[in-house]
Amino acid sequence: MTVLKLRILFDHVMFGPGKAELLAQIAEQGSISAAGRHMGMSYKRAWMLVEEMNHAFRAPLVNSARGGAGGGGAQLTPEGAEVLRRYKAVIEAAMSAAAEDLTALEGMLRPKGE
């Protein structure tokens, strides 16, 4: 199976598969720390990436509440969900546009184990 991974370099911000996966995991897990654990990422690294994304976009992508007796948690903001949706759309469009060339390149590969 061929997978296309894109990293988008804007003027001063980079957004790619790692940040997209972190957003997806936050949406699924309801927690930045749980999302990081799921990805094999340290709590500190996950928080740093969330802070970086929240600072880079006009509106925060993730809202979080501190833990404690009532528990904490995190969720995507509407903007975070939109960024994730649009990033996935870019990947799908790129895969569709590149399908013929990707198939040709895959056909040029040496068979596995050879």
C-alpha positions in Angstrom: 0.0 0.0 0.0 1.3 3.4 -0.9 1.0 6.2 1.6 1.6 9.8 0.8 2.8 12.0 3.6 2.9 15.8 3.1 4.5 18.5 5.2 3.1 21.9 4.3 5.6 24.7 4.8 3.8 28.0 5.1 5.8 31.3 5.5 6.6 30.7 9.2 4.7 27.6 10.1 5.0 23.9 9.3 2.0 21.5 9.4 2.3 17.9 8.6 1.4 14.3 9.4 2.6 14.4 13.0 0.7 17.4 14.0 -2.4 16.2 12.1 -2.2 12.8 13.9 -1.8 14.6 17.2 -5.0 16.6 16.5 -6.8 13.4 15.5 -5.7 11.6 18.6 -6.7 14.5 20.9 -10.2 14.4 19.3 -10.3 10.6 19.8 -8.7 10.4 23.3 -10.0 13.6 24.8 -6.6 14.3 26.3 -3.3 15.7 25.2 -1.3 13.4 27.4 -3.3 10.3 26.2 -2.9 11.4 22.6 0.9 11.7 23.1 1.1 8.3 24.8 -0.9 6.7 22.0 1.7 8.2 19.6 4.7 7.2 21.7 5.4 10.9 22.3 6.3 12.5 25.6 3.7 14.6 27.5 6.1 17.6 27.1 6.5 17.1 23.4 2.7 16.8 22.8 2.0 20.0 24.9 4.8 21.8 23.0 3.3 20.9 19.6 -0.2 21.9 20.8 1.1 25.3 22.0 3.0 25.8 18.7 -0.2 25.1 16.7 -2.4 27.2 19.0 0.1 30.1 18.6 0.5 29.7 14.8 -3.2 29.9 13.8 -5.5 32.9 14.3 -7.6 30.9 16.7 -6.5 28.0 19.0 -6.9 24.5 17.6 -7.1 22.8 21.0 -8.8 23.8 24.2 -7.6 22.1 27.4 -8.6 22.0 31.0 -6.2 21.2 33.8 -6.5 17.9 35.6 -7.4 17.4 39.2 -10.4 16.2 41.2 -12.8 16.9 38.3 -10.3 15.6 35.7 -8.8 17.5 32.9 -9.1 17.0 29.2 -8.7 18.5 25.8 -10.8 18.9 22.7 -10.4 20.3 19.3 -11.9 23.7 18.7 -14.1 24.2 15.6 -11.0 25.7 14.0 -8.9 22.6 15.0 -11.5 20.3 13.4 -11.5 22.5 10.3 -7.6 22.5 10.0 -7.6 18.7 10.4 -10.4 18.2 7.8 -8.7 20.5 5.3 -5.3 18.8 5.8 -6.9 15.4 5.1 -8.6 16.9 2.0 -5.2 18.1 0.7 -3.7 14.6 1.2 -6.7 13.0 -0.6 -6.4 15.5 -3.5 -2.7 14.9 -3.8 -3.1 11.1 -3.8 -5.8 11.4 -6.5 -3.7 13.7 -8.6 -0.5 11.6 -8.2 -2.1 8.1 -8.5 -0.8 7.3 -11.9 2.8 8.4 -11.1 2.8 6.7 -7.7 1.7 3.4 -9.4 4.5 3.8 -11.9 7.1 4.5 -9.2 5.9 1.6 -7.2 6.2 -0.6 -10.2 9.9 0.4 -10.6 10.7 -0.8 -7.1 12.8 -3.9 -6.5 10.5 -6.6 -5.0 10.6 -6.9 -1.2 13.3 -9.3 0.0 15.2 -9.2 -3.2 
